């Protein structure tokens, strides 16, 4: 006699019987539908009913997806947006790697899902933003000369000389070029943006002044999320010293948004 295993799924029963012979191991799966009195139902009819339920589920799901896409379009129209902007970031303190790929790939997936939901009724853009105004906190291991890089520690990445070639204006510009080549290799659809270009062109001026005006409110939100050591030095604004050209990771002593002035505590 074969071993018999019975599993109930609502009114659906799946019976598995294993027939064992000297040279044969056969696993048979038998699907049996039973009514409320325990009588067998026609399997073909049961399969047709299952298919009908699946088609109904797919239809309802597709309708919900269409409704969700319509709500997204209406929401953007209500706030006056004519496009949906997606953004991913990159810190060019080193060469791009699999993590960089993942950042852009995930954002591309979200953008693709949005396009499918909205049926491309709203134009979309994907910006890959390079934080190339960040300070160089440490010297990478793969540079030709660490000694030549040491005087530039804490300077913005686009103010550090290119250690490999004379082809690029800076260390940050070199790594930005490697990023674009890396993303182009995989065929990503994106627009590149540089923090250095955005800040120097004044594109962030209005937002920076707004952040200065709401500095205390920002700190009230951020400080409870940080540990004691990080709280002592945290600031949402990282100024660049006019005397050393270094990015200053110090707390603000006073901010006067009306005069666009910042006073730093302890050191320049």
C-alpha positions in Angstrom: 0.0 0.0 0.0 1.3 3.4 -0.9 1.8 6.1 1.7 -1.0 8.7 1.5 -0.7 12.4 2.5 -3.8 14.5 2.7 -3.9 18.4 2.9 -7.0 20.5 3.2 -7.2 23.9 1.6 -10.7 25.1 2.2 -12.8 22.6 0.2 -9.8 21.7 -1.9 -8.0 18.5 -0.9 -4.6 17.5 -2.3 -3.8 13.9 -2.0 -0.2 12.7 -2.6 0.4 9.0 -2.9 3.9 7.6 -3.2 4.2 4.2 -5.0 7.4 2.5 -4.3 8.9 -0.3 -6.4 12.4 -1.8 -6.5 13.6 0.5 -9.3 10.9 3.2 -9.5 10.1 6.1 -7.2 6.9 7.8 -8.5 5.2 10.7 -6.8 1.5 11.1 -7.9 -0.5 14.2 -7.0 -4.3 13.9 -7.2 -6.5 16.9 -6.8 -10.0 16.1 -5.4 -12.8 18.7 -4.9 -15.5 17.7 -2.4 -18.8 19.3 -1.7 -20.2 20.0 1.8 -21.3 16.4 2.1 -17.9 15.0 1.3 -18.9 13.8 -2.2 -16.4 14.1 -5.1 -16.9 16.9 -7.6 -15.9 17.0 -11.2 -12.3 17.9 -11.3 -12.6 19.6 -14.7 -15.4 21.8 -13.4 -13.3 22.6 -10.4 -10.4 23.7 -12.6 -12.7 25.9 -14.6 -13.9 27.5 -11.4 -10.4 28.1 -10.3 -9.5 29.7 -13.6 -12.6 31.9 -13.4 -11.6 33.0 -9.9 -8.0 33.7 -11.1 -9.3 35.8 -14.0 -11.6 37.7 -11.7 -8.7 38.4 -9.3 -6.5 39.6 -12.2 -9.3 41.8 -13.5 -9.8 43.4 -10.1 -6.1 43.8 -9.5 -5.7 45.5 -13.0 -8.6 47.8 -12.1 -7.0 48.8 -8.8 -3.7 49.4 -10.6 -5.5 51.7 -13.1 -7.2 53.5 -10.3 -3.9 54.0 -8.4 -2.3 55.3 -11.5 -5.1 57.8 -12.0 -4.8 59.0 -8.4 -1.1 59.6 -9.0 -1.8 61.7 -12.1 -4.5 63.7 -10.2 -2.2 64.3 -7.2 0.6 65.7 -9.4 -1.9 67.9 -11.3 -3.3 69.2 -8.0 0.1 70.5 -6.9 0.9 71.8 -10.3 3.6 69.3 -11.3 4.0 68.7 -15.0 6.6 65.9 -14.5 7.7 63.3 -11.9 11.3 63.6 -10.9 13.2 60.6 -9.5 16.6 61.0 -8.0 19.5 58.8 -6.9 22.8 59.9 -5.4 26.5 59.1 -5.6 29.4 60.1 -3.5 32.5 60.4 -5.8 35.0 59.8 -3.1 35.9 56.6 -4.9 35.1 54.7 -8.1 31.6 53.4 -8.8 30.8 49.8 -7.7 28.0 47.3 -7.3 26.4 49.5 -4.6 26.3 52.4 -7.1 24.6 50.1 -9.6 22.0 49.1 -7.1 21.2 52.7 -6.2 20.4 53.6 -9.9 18.8 50.2 -10.6 16.3 50.5 -7.7 15.4 54.0 -8.6 14.9 53.0 -12.3 12.6 50.2 -11.1 10.5 52.6 -9.2 10.4 55.0 -12.1 9.3 52.1 -14.4 6.6 51.1 -12.0 5.3 54.7 -12.0 5.3 54.9 -15.8 3.3 51.6 -15.9 0.8 52.8 -13.3 0.3 56.2 -15.0 0.5 54.9 -18.6 3.1 57.6 -19.3 0.5 60.3 -18.8 3.1 62.2 -16.8 6.7 62.7 -18.2 9.4 61.3 -15.9 13.1 62.1 -15.4 15.8 60.4 -13.4 18.6 62.5 -12.0 21.8 60.9 -10.7 23.2 63.5 -8.3 26.9 63.5 -7.4 27.7 64.9 -4.0 31.1 66.1 -5.3 31.2 69.1 -3.0 31.7 66.8 0.0 35.0 66.9 1.8 37.6 64.2 1.1 37.6 62.6 4.5 40.2 59.9 3.7 42.7 59.1 1.0 41.7 56.1 -1.2 44.0 53.2 -1.3 44.2 53.0 -5.1 45.8 56.5 -5.7 49.4 56.6 -7.0 50.7 58.9 -4.2 49.1 59.2 -0.8 51.6 61.9 0.1 50.4 64.1 -2.7 46.8 63.8 -1.5 47.4 64.5 2.2 47.4 68.4 1.9 43.9 68.2 0.3 42.2 66.2 3.1 38.7 67.7 4.0 38.7 69.8 0.8 35.7 69.4 -1.6 36.3 66.5 -3.9 36.2 68.9 -6.9 39.0 71.0 -5.3 41.3 68.0 -5.0 43.7 67.4 -8.0 43.2 64.4 -10.2 45.8 61.9 -8.9 45.8 59.7 -12.0 45.8 61.9 -15.1 45.7 65.5 -16.3 42.6 64.8 -18.3 40.2 66.0 -15.6 40.1 69.1 -13.6 39.8 67.4 -10.2 39.6 64.1 -8.3 35.8 64.5 -8.2 35.5 65.3 -11.9 37.5 62.1 -12.7 35.2 59.9 -10.6 32.1 61.6 -12.0 33.3 60.7 -15.5 33.9 57.1 -14.4 30.3 57.1 -12.9 28.8 58.2 -16.2 30.8 55.7 -18.2 29.7 53.0 -15.7 26.0 53.8 -16.0 26.2 54.2 -19.8 27.6 50.7 -20.0 24.4 49.3 -18.6 22.1 51.6 -20.7 20.5 53.5 -17.8 18.3 56.4 -18.8 19.4 59.3 -16.5 20.6 62.9 -16.3 23.8 63.6 -14.4 23.9 66.5 -11.9 26.9 67.9 -10.0 26.5 69.4 -6.5 29.5 71.7 -7.3 27.7 73.1 -10.4 24.3 73.4 -8.5 25.8 75.3 -5.5 28.1 77.6 -7.6 25.3 78.5 -10.0 23.0 79.5 -7.1 20.4 76.9 -7.8 20.3 76.0 -4.1 20.4 79.6 -2.7 16.7 79.9 -1.9 16.6 76.5 -0.2 19.8 77.2 1.8 18.3 80.5 3.1 15.1 78.6 3.9 17.1 76.0 5.8 18.9 78.8 7.7 15.5 80.3 8.7 14.2 77.0 9.9 17.5 75.8 11.4 16.2 75.3 14.9 13.2 73.3 13.6 15.5 71.1 11.6 17.7 70.4 14.6 14.7 69.6 16.7 13.8 66.8 14.3 17.3 65.5 13.6 19.0 65.5 17.1 16.7 62.9 18.7 17.7 60.5 15.9 21.4 60.8 16.6 23.7 59.4 19.3 25.3 61.7 21.9 28.7 61.9 20.1 27.1 62.8 16.8 24.7 65.3 18.4 27.6 67.3 19.7 28.9 68.0 16.2 25.9 67.7 13.9 24.8 70.5 11.6 22.6 70.3 8.5 24.8 73.0 7.0 28.5 72.3 6.2 30.3 75.5 5.3 33.5 75.8 3.4 36.2 77.8 5.2 37.3 80.9 3.2 40.8 80.6 4.6 41.6 76.9 4.3 39.1 75.8 1.6 38.1 72.9 3.8 34.6 71.6 4.5 33.9 72.2 8.2 32.2 69.5 10.1 31.4 71.6 13.1 28.1 72.8 14.8 26.8 76.3 14.1 27.1 78.9 16.9 24.8 81.4 15.3 22.9 81.7 12.0 21.5 85.0 10.6 19.4 84.0 7.6 18.6 87.7 6.9 22.2 88.5 6.2 23.2 85.0 5.0 25.8 84.8 7.6 27.0 81.7 9.6 29.3 81.8 12.6 31.2 78.6 13.4 32.1 77.3 16.8 35.6 76.4 18.0 37.7 76.5 14.8 38.0 77.5 11.2 
